[in-house]
């Protein structure tokens, strides 16, 4: 599944089941994906909610979905990419699809929660939030060839 | 509430409510609490579940509770601490008690989930997990003067 879009990685992350609840790995400073710690924050999605679209000019995303289930859609609009114009769609959630997802700058992404309860994304980026370095597009834009169900 | 136990910090963290679900801050590389990135992982707790007790010799914990509600109990067993033998108990959860909690080495901690659904802890430690540097104690030990309800 990796390299369907250049630079996007899906790395299987550990889920250690315990009696009281699982321990869920995301990233360590010796993980191959780790470059620099910028910020760790969480994003909650209510059932059916869509958060789309966003693209970062500088920041790399490193996230997983420990709670609930989301559909992630990625679109490569980078002029110099070998996978330019490629769009992929993947479901993320435990136990069968618990990944550390790495999204490099220049790739558009959007989420939709597809579980009956709320979902949670935990993201460890390589630079703190800076609204100047990201661009948003409305979900009904005509630039990205994808139609959300809502 | 800070400094009830020496070195333990409760920092109000931002909750940015959006239509689709909140964005929940934890830590940035320019946060006062940030020293070094070691590992980010999540710990899930089923309703009523207890995860206790643990103490780290080297690692500092930096966590919040974005989902559900937990009771956190801390006990200071450090010989050289000004708050030696002090025990504190606090409920953590949104919206009224969403904190970045910083626990330095040497302080014992334990959790119990007190919400009807599962709870989740997101922890950004200053060093990767190393089983050699932490000590566990059974919940029914007689060293820590606390009795869990279970």
Interface residues (C-beta under 8 A of the other chain):
Chain A: X18 X19 X20 X21 X22 X23 X24 X25 X26 X27 X28 X29 X30 X34 X36 X37 X38 X39 X40 X41 X42 X43 X44 X45 X46 X49 X50 X51 X64 X66 X67 X113 X117 X118 X119 X120 X122 X124 X127 X128 X129
Chain B: X18 X19 X20 X21 X22 X23 X24 X25 X26 X27 X28 X29 X30 X34 X36 X37 X38 X39 X40 X41 X42 X43 X44 X45 X46 X49 X50 X51 X64 X66 X67 X113 X117 X118 X119 X120 X122 X124 X127 X128 X129
